[in-house]
Amino acid sequence: MRVRIYPSVPAGSITAPPSKSMAHRLLICAGLAQGESLIRGVALSQDVLATADCLRALGTEVRFEGNDVLVRGTDPTFAREAVYPCRESGSTLRFFIPLCLLSESEKRLEGSPGLFSRPLSVYEKILAEQKLPYEKGDTCLTVHGRLKPGTFTVEGGISSQFVSGLLFALPLLESDSRIEITPPVESRSYISMTCEALRRFGIHAVRETENTFRIPGRQRYLAQSGSVEGDWSNAAFFLAMGIPAEGLEENSIQGDRVCGEYFRRLERGSAELDISDCPDLGPVLFAYAALHHGGVFTGTDRLRIKESDRGEAMKKELRKFGVEAEIGDNRIRIGCGISPPGEELDGHNDHRIVMALAVLCVRTGGIIRGAEAVNKSFPDFFEQLEKAGVRMETENGMDIEK
């Protein structure tokens, strides 16, 4: 899908979309709890739907009623042979691999080639150490056998999702386990989000040191009702356009809440910002830097293993606006001096690249192809943008300009 955005002056405000990251975590905890839980305020993005489908494969009942989700949990230690459709969700895949290893039966996790090109080396090593079968193809992964309690060493510089995946599963093993994370540790705040979700469902993970967890075994998830808080990572795109977002918690444990402070530093100029704890903000921060005084960003290596190589993707698209970017070792420098693009922009099949390009096009105008990638995390992104006063139209001729 192509979207043409016209230069606009947005007005009004939006309600921040629910946090996709917390929705994943609350749904999984609910799916592991005996009894029925109600999770309110869940946005039905493709990633969240992937998690719901995988919970069903595990044996959980999941029922959507608007933006509320009723979940009747299951005991994963009795899960049967099944296929787990992860689609393109890295969180879903990495969260469910340990859960699939709580019963003996064979599990097949499926997804796109792009999903299975992302690193899974932490789990490969763990399964090899425990002599558990692990067969990986271009679009699938097959595992079976029971995970054993023990000490799990996790490289902290690849993805926090491996730590979270283990934190979901280890409390259900027959005895205590430990997770030792080797520094540097990326996206620490996402581990804190997992611990908060576990706490809400009655699960204890004891943080012994900054990089060490002790997880008591034989725990039980307790069914709960609760709401998903607003998402700082997706709201950041609107904040970058000067559109206020209601429903955000100022004291949220989401690492992406730093976006407001980072925007202010970029406005002042000569900013050097570390995004190792908030890599999802990379594309919108690059766009904001290009609109102001440029900037230098560190902690950027993980951008290579997202839905696209986000550093290279933004470098290519920013050049169409007349802005140069330099990519170095864990470091990206973004220039400034933006002008209207002379050619179509490419969303690189990446929701955050599409939304970052929309931030730029509101200033300059432009056409974005592959705009449907927003369905991954924020299906009504363009609808919300239009409601905020941005003029646009889609390639199929449906005019949504007011």
C-alpha positions as CSV (number, residue, x, y, z in Angstrom):
1,M,0.0,0.0,0.0
2,R,1.2,3.5,-0.9
3,V,0.3,6.5,1.2
4,R,0.7,10.1,0.1
5,I,1.2,12.5,2.9
6,Y,0.8,16.3,2.3
7,P,2.7,18.9,4.3
8,S,0.4,19.6,7.3
9,V,0.1,21.3,10.6
10,P,-1.3,18.8,13.0
11,A,-3.8,19.8,15.6
12,G,-5.5,18.2,18.6
13,S,-4.3,15.2,20.4
14,I,-4.5,11.4,20.4
15,T,-4.9,8.7,22.9
16,A,-1.7,6.6,23.2
17,P,-2.1,3.1,21.8
18,P,-1.8,0.3,24.4
19,S,1.7,-1.0,25.0
20,K,2.3,-4.0,22.6
21,S,5.2,-5.1,24.8
22,M,3.1,-5.2,28.0
23,A,0.2,-6.8,26.1
24,H,2.4,-9.7,25.1
25,R,3.5,-10.2,28.7
26,L,0.2,-10.0,30.3
27,L,-1.5,-12.3,27.8
28,I,1.2,-14.9,28.3
29,C,1.0,-14.7,32.1
30,A,-2.8,-15.0,31.8
31,G,-2.4,-18.0,29.5
32,L,-0.3,-19.8,32.1
33,A,-2.7,-19.1,35.0
34,Q,-5.3,-21.5,36.2
35,G,-8.7,-19.8,35.9
36,E,-9.9,-16.9,33.8
37,S,-8.2,-13.5,33.4
38,L,-9.4,-10.4,31.8
39,I,-6.9,-8.1,30.1
40,R,-8.3,-4.8,29.1
41,G,-7.1,-2.3,26.4
42,V,-5.3,-4.7,24.0
43,A,-4.6,-3.3,20.5
44,L,-5.1,-6.1,17.9
45,S,-1.8,-5.8,16.1
46,Q,-0.4,-8.6,14.1
47,D,2.2,-9.3,16.8
48,V,-0.4,-9.5,19.5
49,L,-2.5,-11.8,17.4
50,A,0.5,-14.0,16.9
51,T,0.9,-14.4,20.6
52,A,-2.8,-15.1,21.0
53,D,-2.6,-17.9,18.3
54,C,0.5,-19.4,20.1
55,L,-1.4,-19.4,23.4
56,R,-4.2,-21.3,21.7
57,A,-1.6,-23.8,20.4
58,L,-0.4,-24.2,24.0
59,G,-3.9,-25.1,25.0
60,T,-5.1,-21.7,26.3
61,E,-8.6,-20.3,25.5
62,V,-8.4,-16.8,24.2
63,R,-11.4,-14.7,23.3
64,F,-11.4,-11.1,22.0
65,E,-14.3,-8.8,22.9
66,G,-13.3,-5.5,21.3
67,N,-10.1,-4.4,23.0
68,D,-10.7,-6.7,26.0
69,V,-9.3,-10.2,26.0
70,L,-10.7,-13.1,28.1
71,V,-8.1,-15.7,28.7
72,R,-8.6,-19.1,30.4
73,G,-5.2,-20.5,31.2
74,T,-3.7,-23.9,30.8
75,D,-1.0,-26.0,32.4
76,P,1.8,-26.0,29.7
77,T,3.4,-29.1,31.2
78,F,0.5,-31.1,29.5
79,A,0.7,-29.3,26.1
80,R,0.3,-31.5,23.1
81,E,2.1,-31.6,19.8
82,A,1.1,-28.4,17.9
83,V,2.1,-25.7,15.4
84,Y,2.9,-22.2,16.8
85,P,2.3,-19.5,14.2
86,C,4.6,-16.7,15.2
87,R,4.1,-14.7,12.0
88,E,6.8,-11.9,12.1
89,S,6.8,-11.4,15.9
90,G,10.3,-11.8,17.4
91,S,8.8,-11.4,20.9
92,T,6.4,-14.2,20.3
93,L,9.0,-16.6,19.0
94,R,11.5,-15.9,21.7
95,F,9.0,-15.9,24.5
96,F,7.4,-19.2,23.4
97,I,10.5,-21.4,22.8
98,P,11.0,-22.1,26.6
99,L,7.3,-22.5,27.1
100,C,7.3,-25.2,24.4
101,L,9.9,-27.0,26.4
102,L,7.7,-27.5,29.4
103,S,6.2,-30.7,28.0
104,E,7.7,-33.7,26.1
105,S,5.6,-33.3,23.0
106,E,7.0,-31.9,19.7
107,K,6.3,-28.2,18.9
108,R,6.8,-26.5,15.6
109,L,7.2,-22.8,15.7
110,E,6.6,-21.1,12.3
111,G,7.1,-17.6,10.9
112,S,8.4,-15.6,8.0
113,P,12.0,-15.9,6.7
114,G,12.8,-12.5,8.1
115,L,11.8,-13.7,11.6
116,F,14.0,-16.8,11.4
117,S,16.9,-14.7,10.2
118,R,17.0,-13.0,13.6
119,P,19.4,-14.5,16.2
120,L,18.3,-17.5,18.3
121,S,21.8,-18.5,19.4
122,V,21.1,-18.2,23.1
123,Y,18.5,-20.9,22.9
124,E,20.6,-23.0,20.5
125,K,23.3,-23.1,23.1
126,I,21.0,-23.9,26.0
127,L,19.3,-26.8,24.2
128,A,22.6,-28.2,23.1
129,E,23.8,-28.1,26.7
130,Q,20.7,-30.0,27.8
131,K,20.9,-32.4,24.8
132,L,17.4,-31.4,23.6
133,P,16.5,-31.7,19.9
134,Y,16.6,-28.4,18.0
135,E,15.9,-28.3,14.2
136,K,15.8,-24.9,12.5
137,G,14.8,-24.2,8.9
138,D,14.2,-21.0,7.0
139,T,10.7,-20.6,8.2
140,C,10.3,-22.9,11.2
141,L,11.9,-24.3,14.3
142,T,11.1,-27.7,15.8
143,V,11.8,-28.6,19.5
144,H,10.7,-31.2,22.0
145,G,11.7,-32.5,25.3
146,R,11.5,-31.0,28.8
147,L,13.7,-28.1,29.9
148,K,15.7,-28.9,33.1
149,P,16.2,-26.5,35.9
150,G,19.7,-25.1,36.5
151,T,21.9,-22.1,35.8
152,F,21.3,-20.4,32.4
153,T,23.9,-18.1,31.0
154,V,22.5,-15.5,28.6
155,E,24.4,-13.1,26.5
156,G,22.9,-9.7,27.4
157,G,24.0,-7.9,24.2
158,I,21.8,-9.9,21.7
159,S,18.2,-9.4,23.0
160,S,16.5,-9.1,26.4
161,Q,13.7,-11.3,24.9
162,F,15.8,-14.4,25.8
163,V,15.8,-13.5,29.4
164,S,12.1,-12.8,29.4
165,G,11.3,-16.1,27.7
166,L,13.2,-18.0,30.4
167,L,11.6,-15.9,33.2
168,F,8.1,-17.0,31.9
169,A,9.0,-20.7,31.9
170,L,11.5,-21.4,34.8
171,P,9.0,-20.7,37.6
172,L,7.1,-23.8,36.4
173,L,10.0,-26.2,36.7
174,E,10.3,-28.6,39.6
175,S,13.2,-26.8,41.3
176,D,15.0,-23.5,41.5
177,S,17.0,-22.0,38.6
178,R,19.3,-19.0,38.0
179,I,19.7,-16.7,35.1
180,E,23.2,-15.1,34.7
181,I,23.3,-12.3,32.1
182,T,26.7,-11.5,30.7
183,P,27.2,-7.7,30.1
184,P,26.7,-5.5,28.2
185,V,22.9,-5.8,28.8
186,E,20.6,-4.3,26.1
187,S,17.1,-3.2,26.7
188,R,17.2,-3.7,30.5
189,S,13.8,-1.9,30.9
190,Y,12.1,-4.7,28.9
191,I,13.3,-7.3,31.5
192,S,11.8,-5.0,34.2
193,M,8.5,-5.1,32.3
194,T,8.5,-8.9,32.3
195,C,9.2,-8.9,36.1
196,E,6.3,-6.5,36.6
197,A,4.0,-8.7,34.6
198,L,5.1,-11.8,36.6
199,R,4.6,-10.0,39.9
200,R,1.0,-9.1,38.9
201,F,0.3,-12.8,38.3
202,G,1.9,-14.0,41.6
203,I,5.2,-15.1,40.2
204,H,8.5,-14.3,42.0
205,A,11.8,-13.7,40.3
206,V,14.5,-12.7,42.8
207,R,17.0,-10.2,41.4
208,E,20.2,-11.1,43.4
209,T,22.5,-8.7,41.5
210,E,22.1,-6.3,38.6
211,N,22.6,-9.2,36.2
212,T,21.5,-12.3,38.1
213,F,18.1,-13.7,38.9
214,R,17.1,-16.6,41.1
215,I,13.8,-18.2,40.1
216,P,12.1,-20.5,42.6
217,G,10.5,-23.5,41.0
218,R,7.1,-25.0,41.5
219,Q,5.3,-21.7,41.4
220,R,1.8,-21.1,40.1
221,Y,0.5,-18.2,38.0
222,L,-2.7,-16.7,39.5
223,A,-5.5,-15.5,37.3
224,Q,-5.9,-11.7,37.3
225,S,-7.7,-8.8,35.7
226,G,-5.9,-5.7,34.6
227,S,-5.3,-3.1,31.9
228,V,-2.5,-2.5,29.4
229,E,-0.9,0.9,29.9
230,G,-0.2,3.4,27.0
231,D,2.7,2.7,24.7
232,W,5.5,5.2,24.8
233,S,7.3,3.7,21.8
234,N,4.4,4.2,19.4
235,A,3.2,7.4,21.0
236,A,6.7,8.8,20.3
237,F,5.9,9.2,16.6
238,F,3.1,11.5,17.4
239,L,5.0,13.4,20.0
240,A,7.7,14.0,17.4
241,M,5.1,15.7,15.2
242,G,4.0,17.9,18.1
243,I,0.8,15.9,18.7
244,P,0.1,15.4,22.4
245,A,-0.7,11.8,23.4
246,E,-3.0,11.2,26.4
247,G,-2.9,8.0,28.5
248,L,0.8,7.7,29.0
249,E,2.2,7.0,32.5
250,E,4.9,9.4,33.4
251,N,6.4,7.0,35.9
252,S,6.2,4.0,33.5
253,I,9.0,1.4,33.6
254,Q,9.0,1.5,29.8
255,G,12.5,2.5,28.7
256,D,10.9,4.4,25.7
257,R,9.5,7.0,28.0
258,V,12.9,8.7,27.6
259,C,11.7,9.9,24.2
260,G,10.6,13.3,25.5
261,E,13.9,14.1,27.1
262,Y,15.8,12.9,24.0
263,F,13.6,15.1,21.7
264,R,14.4,18.1,23.9
265,R,18.2,17.4,23.7
266,L,18.0,17.1,19.9
267,E,16.2,20.4,19.7
268,R,19.1,22.0,21.7
269,G,21.7,20.6,19.3
270,S,25.0,18.8,19.7
271,A,23.3,15.8,21.2
272,E,24.9,12.4,21.7
273,L,22.3,9.9,22.8
274,D,22.6,6.3,24.0
275,I,19.7,4.2,22.7
276,S,20.9,0.8,24.0
277,D,18.0,0.7,26.4
278,C,15.4,2.0,23.9
279,P,16.4,0.7,20.5
280,D,12.8,0.9,19.2
281,L,13.1,4.7,19.4
282,G,16.0,4.6,16.9
283,P,14.0,5.5,13.7
284,V,11.9,8.2,15.2
285,L,15.0,9.8,16.9
286,F,16.9,9.7,13.6
287,A,13.9,11.5,11.9
288,Y,13.7,14.1,14.7
289,A,17.5,14.7,14.5
290,A,17.2,15.3,10.7
291,L,14.4,17.8,11.3
292,H,16.5,19.7,13.8
293,H,20.3,19.9,14.3
294,G,21.3,16.3,13.6
295,G,22.8,14.1,16.3
296,V,25.0,11.2,17.3
297,F,23.5,7.9,18.5
298,T,25.4,5.2,20.4
299,G,24.2,1.6,21.3
300,T,22.9,1.2,17.7
301,D,24.3,-2.3,16.8
302,R,21.0,-4.0,17.7
303,L,19.2,-2.0,15.0
304,R,20.7,-4.4,12.4
305,I,18.6,-7.4,13.7
306,K,15.2,-5.8,13.9
307,E,12.5,-6.2,11.2
308,S,14.9,-4.5,8.9
309,D,18.5,-3.2,9.3
310,R,17.1,0.0,10.7
311,G,20.3,2.0,10.6
312,E,20.8,1.2,6.9
313,A,17.1,1.6,6.1
314,M,17.0,5.1,7.6
315,K,20.3,6.1,6.0
316,K,18.9,5.2,2.6
317,E,15.6,7.0,3.1
318,L,17.1,10.1,4.7
319,R,19.3,10.5,1.7
320,K,16.1,11.0,-0.3
321,F,15.4,14.0,1.9
322,G,18.9,15.3,1.3
323,V,20.2,14.2,4.8
324,E,23.3,12.1,5.1
325,A,23.9,9.4,7.8
326,E,27.1,7.8,8.8
327,I,27.1,4.3,10.3
328,G,30.0,3.1,12.4
329,D,30.7,0.6,15.1
330,N,27.7,0.8,17.5
331,R,27.3,4.4,16.5
332,I,25.3,6.4,13.9
333,R,25.6,10.1,13.1
334,I,22.6,11.8,11.5
335,G,22.9,15.1,9.6
336,C,20.2,17.7,9.1
337,G,18.9,20.2,6.5
338,I,15.8,18.3,5.2
339,S,14.1,19.0,1.9
340,P,11.2,17.3,0.1
341,P,12.0,13.9,-1.3
342,G,12.5,13.6,-5.0
343,E,11.3,10.0,-5.2
344,E,9.1,7.5,-3.4
345,L,10.0,6.3,0.0
346,D,10.4,2.6,1.0
347,G,9.0,1.3,4.3
348,H,11.4,-1.7,4.2
349,N,8.6,-3.9,5.5
350,D,9.2,-2.3,8.9
351,H,6.5,-0.6,10.9
352,R,8.9,1.7,12.7
353,I,10.5,2.8,9.5
354,V,7.1,3.6,8.0
355,M,6.1,5.7,11.0
356,A,9.4,7.5,11.1
357,L,9.1,8.4,7.4
358,A,5.5,9.7,8.1
359,V,7.0,12.1,10.7
360,L,9.3,13.5,8.0
361,C,6.5,13.6,5.4
362,V,4.2,15.7,7.6
363,R,6.9,18.4,7.3
364,T,7.8,18.0,3.6
365,G,5.2,15.8,1.9
366,G,6.0,12.5,0.3
367,I,4.8,9.0,-0.8
368,I,5.6,6.0,1.3
369,R,5.2,2.5,-0.2
370,G,4.9,-0.6,1.9
371,A,2.9,1.5,4.4
372,E,0.8,-1.5,5.4
373,A,3.8,-2.6,7.7
374,V,2.2,-0.5,10.4
375,N,-0.3,-3.4,10.9
376,K,2.5,-5.2,12.8
377,S,2.2,-3.0,15.9
378,F,-0.2,0.0,15.2
379,P,-2.9,-0.9,12.7
380,D,-4.8,2.4,13.0
381,F,-1.7,4.6,12.8
382,F,-2.7,6.4,9.7
383,E,-6.3,6.8,10.9
384,Q,-5.0,8.5,14.1
385,L,-2.7,10.7,12.0
386,E,-5.6,11.8,9.9
387,K,-7.7,12.5,12.9
388,A,-4.9,14.8,14.2
389,G,-5.2,16.9,11.1
390,V,-2.7,15.4,8.7
391,R,-3.8,15.3,5.0
392,M,-3.2,12.1,3.1
393,E,-4.6,9.6,0.6
394,T,-3.9,6.0,-0.2
395,E,-2.9,4.5,-3.5
396,N,-6.2,2.8,-4.1
397,G,-7.9,6.2,-4.5
398,M,-9.6,6.2,-1.2
399,D,-9.3,9.9,-0.1
400,I,-9.0,10.2,3.7
401,E,-8.2,13.9,3.5
402,K,-10.5,16.2,5.4
